Amino acid sequence: MITQESIAALKNQLDIVEVVSHYIEVKKMGASFKSCCPFHQEKTPSFVLNANKGYFHCFGCGISGDAIKFVMDYEKLNYIEALEKLAQFYNITLEYTDKIKKSDDFKILNFMNDYYQNMLNPEVESYIKKRGITPETKMRFELGYAPNNYEIMAHLQRNFINLQDALNVGILGAEVENGAKRYYARLTQRLTFPIRSSQNKIIGFGGRTLGNHPAKYINSPQTKLFNKSQVLYGYPQAKDSIYRLNEIIITEGYLDVIMLHQAGFTNAVATLGTALTHEHLPLLAKGNPKIFLAFDGDNAGMNAAFKAATLLSLANKEGGVVLFDNGLDPADMVKNGEIEILKNLFSAPIPLIDYVLNTILSQFDLKNAVQKDTCLKESLAFLHQLSPVIQEEYKSWLAQRLNLPSHLIKVQSTQKFQNPAIQDSFPADIASTQESFYGLAEKIIIKSILEDMSLLDFVLNYLEPQMFHSQTLAYKKLLQGELESSPLIGILLDSKIKAQTKENLKQQIIMILYRYYDEQRKLLLQNSSLSLREKSFLLRKYQKYLEDLKKGDLALYESVGTF
């Protein structure tokens, strides 16, 4: 078990915005940060973060919690695993109550990186030189060599590396033979590329075969440290240039990155054998750089560029596409000394939206009326997902290329952004303004207590859970001390709900009391179990108390328990 002191030390370091931004893209809006919720499908952002309070809450699906809860839910981890993940993220060493020494995953990966670099031999060095890589670049990107399986296994055993730990971080694989587990090295006879996280920690390896293996490149498998859909190769080496230039070049391979850096394009990174995905967007959002896609000009490269350009356009990113013809790639061009051509290509990329639309148009015979109609529908289906301003800008662009009158290019306004805190503040079955107003009062009371717990006793003098309508559950959670429950976090993070002082809170309490006792009065009128005399007596008491409340007199009803 992890010691409570370690947990407390870790919690003190956690920044909810920093943690969540590692997984999804968030944007600052006023005093809060917002995003589309990663736990349910939505188009309008209703997922809110509050950096000061350290909580997240989705006003759409109701999920909420702190940074630890987010990692647990997003990564499907238990509490201990989430703590360990966050400790790695913040480079904090956790202490354990048991005597068993926890394996240090990063130490194993660093150990193997040193080993691979030491295994470089003349034959591998010759290959590196033949690819045009200088000794300085080789050292900067820590290129190494993974030898034969038996050599790697012997090295691990000589150094008392736990094989299961090596399996857990992707160095080894395992299979069962005759009921026994057999370990084997995943990378053998390959040039190795250490893959580092944005925090510059080794989390996996890539390998290029130097033999006859049919898989030219392979990566480490997904582990608790490594998710290839969230990582860009070369990002730590490129980070300073990305921030300085406010531009990032995304290529398809390790050698493209290495050679571009060698040629001075030090803002280059690469996807790891996968398409650009939504999971890459949080990393690409850091510094909000322009994004240039530098892909091969073959069919696979053009398809990858189309998908990536579509993704980035819909994410409202700026940038463009650069394609390399004649079977060349950036690494080849650097090796051939075509640096000036590269500079010209990167200075005049095809804008992202233009590339998407041009790709759609290229798939149809525009001389055929039926195909032109289909092309228009597909183009508009893409454009209608963009902002009205961008739609308007591309209206004449599309009309000109399709040789159509501009009035046939129907743009449409995207749905206006509505604050999810207001949308979801009130239950769906309460439609009237009056009821919404009372629901707001209930939330103000609860938030005021959350901001100043000394107000709880004051409110308890007057209000019981049954007096609340829309926020009964939240008030009960407050009284039970369950301050991290979803209803309370939702109210706490609702920027439209303003906490009040004790004096100002009296008006909110009077509103709730008036509504409650007015409802009780109406119920009493329908009560047939009381005599006329009893009913008249109670009605007069209700009426007197309601009149006092109307005057602004906040007082306890003398016989609340009888109603």
C-alpha positions in Angstrom: 0.0 0.0 0.0 1.1 3.6 -0.6 1.6 5.6 2.5 -0.9 8.4 3.3 2.0 10.8 3.5 3.0 10.0 -0.1 -0.6 10.4 -1.3 -0.9 13.7 0.5 2.3 14.9 -1.1 1.1 13.8 -4.6 -2.3 15.5 -4.2 -0.6 18.8 -3.2 1.2 18.7 -6.7 -1.9 17.9 -8.8 -3.2 20.5 -11.1 -6.6 19.4 -12.5 -6.2 21.4 -15.7 -2.7 20.1 -16.4 -3.8 16.5 -15.8 -6.9 16.6 -17.9 -5.1 18.5 -20.7 -2.8 15.6 -21.0 -5.7 13.5 -22.2 -8.2 15.9 -23.9 -8.1 19.4 -25.3 -9.5 22.1 -22.9 -10.0 25.8 -23.5 -10.2 28.6 -21.1 -13.6 30.3 -20.9 -13.8 32.9 -18.2 -12.7 31.7 -14.8 -13.0 28.0 -15.8 -11.8 25.6 -18.5 -14.2 23.7 -20.7 -14.2 20.8 -23.1 -16.5 18.3 -24.7 -16.9 15.5 -22.2 -14.7 12.5 -22.8 -17.2 10.2 -21.1 -20.2 10.7 -23.3 -20.9 11.9 -26.8 -21.7 15.6 -27.2 -21.0 18.5 -29.5 -21.6 21.5 -27.1 -18.9 21.6 -24.3 -20.4 20.8 -20.9 -17.3 19.5 -19.2 -16.0 22.1 -16.8 -12.7 22.3 -14.9 -11.9 24.6 -11.9 -8.2 24.9 -11.3 -8.6 26.6 -7.9 -10.9 24.0 -6.5 -9.3 21.1 -8.3 -12.5 19.5 -9.6 -14.0 18.5 -12.9 -17.7 18.2 -13.6 -19.8 17.4 -16.6 -23.2 19.2 -16.7 -24.3 16.8 -19.4 -23.8 13.3 -17.9 -23.1 14.3 -14.3 -19.7 12.7 -13.8 -17.3 14.6 -11.6 -14.4 14.4 -9.3 -10.7 15.3 -8.8 -7.6 14.6 -10.9 -7.3 11.1 -9.5 -10.9 10.3 -10.3 -10.4 11.5 -13.9 -7.4 9.3 -14.5 -9.2 6.3 -13.0 -12.2 6.8 -15.2 -10.4 7.8 -18.4 -7.6 5.1 -18.2 -9.9 2.5 -16.5 -7.5 2.2 -13.6 -8.0 1.4 -9.9 -7.2 4.0 -7.3 -3.6 2.7 -6.7 -2.8 2.5 -10.4 -4.1 6.0 -10.9 -1.9 7.3 -8.1 1.1 5.6 -9.7 0.3 7.0 -13.1 0.1 10.5 -11.7 3.3 10.0 -9.7 5.1 9.2 -12.9 3.5 12.2 -14.6 4.8 14.5 -11.9 8.1 12.6 -11.4 7.2 12.0 -7.7 8.5 8.9 -5.8 5.8 7.2 -3.8 6.6 5.3 -0.6 4.9 2.0 0.2 4.0 0.5 3.5 4.9 -3.1 2.4 8.5 -4.3 2.3 8.4 -5.4 -1.3 10.3 -3.0 -3.4 8.2 -1.7 -6.3 9.7 -2.1 -9.7 10.9 1.1 -11.3 9.6 1.0 -14.9 11.5 4.0 -16.0 14.8 2.5 -14.7 14.3 -0.6 -16.8 13.6 1.5 -19.9 16.6 3.7 -19.3 18.7 0.6 -18.6 17.8 -0.9 -21.9 18.3 2.4 -23.8 21.9 2.4 -22.5 22.3 -1.2 -23.5 21.0 -0.7 -27.0 23.4 2.3 -27.5 26.3 0.3 -26.3 25.5 -2.5 -28.8 26.1 -0.4 -31.8 28.6 -2.2 -34.0 30.5 -1.3 -37.2 27.8 -2.8 -39.4 25.0 -0.8 -37.8 27.2 2.4 -37.7 27.7 1.9 -41.4 23.9 1.8 -42.0 23.4 4.9 -39.9 26.0 6.7 -41.9 24.6 5.5 -45.2 21.2 7.0 -44.2 23.0 10.4 -44.0 22.8 10.6 -40.2 25.7 12.5 -38.6 27.3 11.3 -35.3 25.9 14.4 -33.5 22.3 13.6 -34.6 22.8 9.9 -33.7 23.7 10.9 -30.2 20.9 13.5 -29.9 18.3 10.9 -30.8 20.0 8.1 -28.9 20.0 5.6 -31.7 20.9 2.1 -30.6 20.8 -1.5 -31.7 18.8 -4.5 -30.4 20.9 -7.6 -31.0 19.7 -11.3 -31.0 17.2 -12.6 -28.6 19.6 -14.8 -26.6 22.0 -11.8 -26.1 19.2 -9.6 -24.7 17.8 -12.3 -22.4 21.3 -13.1 -21.1 21.9 -9.4 -20.4 18.7 -9.0 -18.5 19.4 -12.1 -16.4 23.0 -11.1 -15.7 21.7 -7.8 -14.3 18.9 -9.4 -12.3 16.2 -7.6 -14.1 12.8 -9.1 -13.3 11.5 -10.5 -16.5 7.8 -9.9 -15.6 8.7 -6.2 -15.0 10.5 -6.1 -18.4 7.3 -7.6 -20.0 5.1 -5.0 -18.3 7.0 -2.1 -20.0 7.1 -3.8 -23.4 10.8 -4.8 -23.5 9.8 -8.5 -23.6 6.9 -10.5 -24.9 5.7 -13.9 -23.5 4.1 -17.0 -24.7 3.1 -20.3 -23.0 4.8 -23.5 -24.1 3.9 -26.8 -22.5 2.2 -25.0 -19.7 5.2 -22.7 -18.9 5.7 -19.0 -19.8 8.5 -18.3 -22.1 9.9 -14.7 -22.4 11.4 -13.3 -25.5 12.8 -9.9 -26.7 10.3 -7.9 -28.7 13.0 -6.0 -30.6 15.8 -8.0 -32.2 18.3 -7.1 -34.9 16.8 -3.7 -35.2 18.0 -0.1 -35.1 16.3 1.3 -32.0 14.7 4.7 -31.4 13.8 5.5 -27.8 10.3 7.1 -27.6 10.0 9.8 -25.0 6.9 11.4 -23.5 6.3 15.1 -23.6 7.9 15.1 -20.1 11.0 13.7 -21.7 10.8 10.2 -20.1 11.4 7.1 -22.1 8.1 5.2 -22.3 8.9 2.8 -25.2 11.0 2.0 -28.2 10.6 1.8 -32.0 12.8 -0.5 -34.1 13.7 -0.7 -37.8 14.7 -4.1 -39.0 18.3 -4.4 -40.4 17.5 -8.0 -41.5 14.8 -9.5 -43.6 11.9 -9.2 -41.2 8.7 -8.5 -43.1 7.7 -5.7 -40.6 10.1 -2.9 -41.4 9.1 -0.9 -38.3 7.6 -2.0 -35.0 6.9 -0.2 -31.8 6.6 -1.2 -28.2 3.1 -2.6 -27.3 0.7 -0.4 -25.4 1.6 -0.4 -21.7 0.6 1.6 -18.6 3.3 4.1 -19.7 3.0 4.0 -23.5 -0.1 4.8 -25.6 1.1 5.4 -29.2 -2.1 7.4 -30.0 -1.1 10.1 -27.4 2.6 10.4 -28.2 4.5 12.1 -31.0 8.0 10.9 -31.7 10.6 13.7 -31.2 8.3 16.0 -29.3 10.8 16.6 -26.4 13.6 17.5 -28.9 11.2 19.7 -30.9 9.3 21.4 -28.0 11.4 24.5 -27.7 11.3 25.2 -31.5 7.5 24.5 -31.6 6.9 27.2 -29.0 9.5 29.6 -30.5 8.2 29.3 -34.1 4.6 28.6 -33.2 4.6 25.9 -35.9 4.9 22.1 -35.8 5.7 19.7 -38.7 4.1 16.2 -38.4 5.8 13.5 -40.5 5.2 9.8 -40.9 8.4 8.2 -39.5 11.4 8.3 -37.2 14.0 9.0 -39.9 12.0 11.8 -41.3 12.1 13.5 -37.9 15.7 12.8 -37.4 16.8 14.1 -40.8 14.6 17.2 -40.6 16.1 18.1 -37.3 19.6 17.6 -38.8 18.6 20.0 -41.6 17.4 22.7 -39.2 13.7 21.9 -39.2 13.8 21.3 -35.4 10.1 21.6 -34.9 9.4 18.2 -36.6 7.7 15.2 -34.9 6.1 12.0 -36.1 3.1 9.8 -35.5 4.0 6.3 -34.4 2.7 4.1 -37.1 -0.8 5.3 -36.5 -3.0 7.9 -38.0 -3.4 11.3 -36.3 -6.2 10.9 -33.8 -8.3 13.0 -31.4 -6.0 11.7 -28.7 -3.1 13.7 -30.2 -5.0 17.0 -30.1 -4.2 17.8 -26.4 -0.5 17.6 -27.2 -0.9 19.6 -30.4 -2.9 22.2 -28.5 0.1 23.2 -26.3 1.1 26.6 -27.5 -1.6 26.4 -30.2 1.0 26.2 -33.1 0.2 26.0 -36.8 0.3 22.4 -37.9 1.9 21.3 -41.1 1.4 17.7 -42.3 4.4 16.4 -44.2 3.3 13.1 -45.7 4.4 10.9 -48.6 2.7 11.6 -51.9 1.6 8.0 -52.4 -2.0 6.8 -52.0 -1.5 5.9 -48.3 0.1 9.2 -47.6 -2.6 11.2 -49.3 -5.3 9.3 -47.5 -3.6 9.9 -44.2 -3.2 13.6 -45.0 -6.9 13.8 -45.9 -8.0 12.2 -42.6 -5.6 14.3 -40.5 -6.5 17.6 -42.3 -10.2 16.8 -41.7 -9.6 16.2 -38.0 -7.5 19.3 -37.6 -10.0 21.5 -39.5 -12.9 20.4 -37.4 -10.7 21.1 -34.3 -10.3 24.7 -35.6 -6.5 24.3 -36.1 -4.5 26.4 -38.6 -1.9 24.9 -40.9 -1.5 23.1 -44.1 -0.4 20.0 -46.0 2.9 19.3 -47.8 3.1 16.2 -50.0 6.3 14.7 -51.4 6.1 13.3 -54.9 8.2 10.8 -56.9 8.5 8.4 -54.0 10.6 10.8 -51.9 10.2 11.6 -48.3 11.7 14.3 -46.1 14.6 12.0 -45.0 15.5 11.4 -48.6 15.4 15.1 -49.5 17.7 16.0 -46.6 20.1 13.2 -47.5 20.1 14.5 -51.2 20.8 18.0 -50.0 17.5 19.4 -51.2 17.2 21.8 -48.2 16.1 24.8 -50.2 13.3 22.8 -51.9 12.1 21.7 -48.5 12.0 25.3 -47.2 10.0 26.3 -50.2 7.5 23.5 -49.7 7.0 24.3 -46.0 6.6 28.0 -46.8 3.7 27.3 -49.2 1.6 24.4 -47.9 -1.9 23.7 -49.1 -4.3 25.1 -46.4 -6.0 22.3 -44.4 -9.6 23.1 -45.5 -8.5 23.6 -49.1 -6.8 20.2 -49.0 -9.9 18.5 -47.6 -12.2 20.1 -50.2 -9.8 19.5 -53.1 -9.6 15.8 -52.1 -13.4 15.5 -52.0 -13.6 17.2 -55.5 -11.0 14.9 -56.9 -13.1 11.9 -56.2 -15.9 12.9 -58.7 -16.3 13.5 -62.4 -17.5 17.1 -62.2 -18.7 17.0 -65.8 -21.3 14.5 -64.7 -24.3 16.3 -63.2 -25.2 13.5 -60.8 -21.7 13.2 -59.5 -21.4 17.0 -59.2 -24.5 17.0 -57.1 -23.1 14.2 -54.8 -19.8 16.1 -54.6 -21.6 19.3 -53.5 -23.5 17.4 -50.8 -20.2 15.8 -49.5 -18.4 19.2 -49.6 -21.3 20.9 -47.7 -21.5 18.1 -45.2 -17.9 18.9 -44.3 -18.3 22.7 -44.4 -21.4 22.7 -42.2 -19.3 21.4 -39.4 -17.2 24.5 -39.4 -17.9 28.0 -38.1 -20.4 30.3 -40.0 -17.5 32.6 -40.9 -15.4 29.9 -42.5 -18.5 28.6 -44.3 -19.1 32.0 -45.8 -15.4 32.4 -46.8 -15.5 29.1 -48.7 -18.9 29.6 -50.3 -17.5 31.4 -53.4 -14.4 29.2 -53.4 -16.6 26.1 -53.7 -19.0 27.7 -56.2 -16.1 28.6 -58.5 -14.6 25.1 -58.5 -17.9 23.5 -59.1 -18.9 26.1 -61.7 -22.1 26.7 -59.9 -24.0 29.9 -58.9 -23.1 30.9 -55.4 -26.8 30.8 -54.2 -26.7 27.0 -54.5 -24.0 26.8 -51.9 -26.1 26.8 -48.8 -24.3 27.7 -45.7 -25.9 27.3 -42.3 -25.4 28.8 -38.9 -23.9 26.4 -36.3 -25.9 26.1 -33.1 -25.2 29.0 -30.8 -23.1 28.1 -27.8 -25.2 27.8 -24.7 -23.7 27.7 -21.3 -24.1 24.1 -20.2 -24.2 25.3 -16.6 -27.5 27.2 -17.4 -28.8 24.5 -19.7 -28.5 21.8 -17.1 -29.1 23.8 -13.9 -32.7 22.7 -13.7 -34.6 19.4 -14.2 -36.0 18.8 -17.6 -39.6 18.6 -16.3 -39.5 22.1 -14.8 -40.3 24.5 -17.6 -41.6 27.6 -15.9 -39.5 30.6 -15.2 -40.7 30.7 -11.6 -39.6 27.1 -10.9 -36.2 27.8 -12.5 -35.9 30.8 -10.3 -36.5 28.8 -7.2 -34.0 26.1 -8.4 -31.4 28.8 -8.7 -32.1 29.9 -5.2 -31.5 26.4 -3.9 -28.2 26.2 -5.7 -27.1 29.6 -4.3 -27.8 28.4 -0.8 -25.8 25.2 -1.3 -22.9 26.9 -3.0 -22.8 29.5 -0.3 -22.4 26.8 2.3 -19.7 25.0 0.2 -17.8 28.2 0.0 -18.2 29.0 3.7 -19.1 25.9 5.9 -19.8 28.2 8.9 -23.2 29.0 7.1 -24.4 25.4 7.5 -25.7 25.8 11.0 -27.5 29.0 10.1 -29.2 27.4 7.1 -30.1 24.3 9.1 -32.1 26.4 11.5 -34.6 27.0 8.7 -34.3 24.5 5.8 -34.8 20.8 5.8 -34.2 18.5 2.8 -37.9 18.1 1.9 -38.1 21.9 1.4 -35.9 21.6 -1.6 -37.3 20.7 -5.0 -34.6 20.4 -7.7 -31.7 20.1 -5.3 -32.9 17.8 -2.7 -30.2 15.2 -3.3 -27.5 17.8 -3.3 -28.7 19.2 0.0 -28.8 15.7 1.5 -25.2 15.0 0.3 -24.2 18.3 1.9 -25.7 17.4 5.2 -24.1 14.0 5.0 -20.7 15.5 4.4 -20.2 13.9 1.0 -18.6 17.0 -0.4 -17.0 15.3 -3.4 -20.3 13.9 -4.7 -21.3 14.8 -8.3 -24.3 17.0 -7.4 -22.2 19.2 -5.1 -19.2 19.5 -7.4 -21.5 20.5 -10.2 -22.9 23.3 -8.1 -19.4 24.3 -6.9 -18.1 24.6 -10.5 -21.1 26.4 -11.9 -19.7 29.8 -12.6 -23.2 31.3 -13.0 -24.1 30.4 -9.4 -22.7 33.1 -7.1 -22.1 32.4 -3.4 -23.7 34.9 -1.0 -22.9 36.3 2.4 -25.0 35.3 5.5 -27.0 38.6 5.2 -27.8 38.2 1.5 -28.5 34.5 2.0 -31.6 35.3 4.1 -33.5 36.3 0.9 -32.8 33.0 -0.7 -34.0 31.1 2.4 -37.2 33.2 2.6 -37.9 32.3 -1.0 -37.6 28.6 -0.3 -39.6 28.8 2.9 -42.4 30.8 1.2 -42.7 28.3 -1.6 -42.7 25.3 0.8 -45.3 26.6 3.2 -47.5 27.9 0.4 -47.5 24.4 -1.1 -48.3 23.0 2.4 -51.2 25.5 2.6 -52.6 24.3 -0.7 -52.3 20.6 0.3 -54.1 21.4 3.5 -57.1 22.8 1.6 -57.4 19.3 -0.1 -57.0 17.4 3.2 -60.4 15.8 4.1 -59.2 14.0 7.2 -59.2 17.2 9.3 -62.3 18.9 10.7 -63.3 22.3 9.4 -62.2 23.9 12.7 -58.7 22.2 12.7 -58.2 23.1 9.0 -59.2 26.8 9.6 -56.9 27.1 12.6 -53.9 25.7 10.6 -54.7 27.8 7.5 -54.6 31.0 9.6 -51.2 30.0 11.0 -49.9 29.3 7.5 -51.3 32.6 6.2 -49.8 34.6 9.1 -46.3 33.0 8.5 -46.5 33.6 4.8 -47.4 37.2 5.3 -44.4 37.6 7.7 -42.1 36.0 5.0 -43.5 38.5 2.4 -42.4 41.3 4.7 -38.9 39.9 4.8 -39.1 38.6 8.4 -37.0 35.4 8.7 -38.3 33.4 11.7 -38.8 29.8 12.6 -42.3 28.5 12.3 -43.4 27.6 15.8 -44.7 24.2 15.0 -42.9 23.0 11.9 -43.0 19.4 13.1 -46.8 19.3 12.9 -47.0 19.8 9.2 
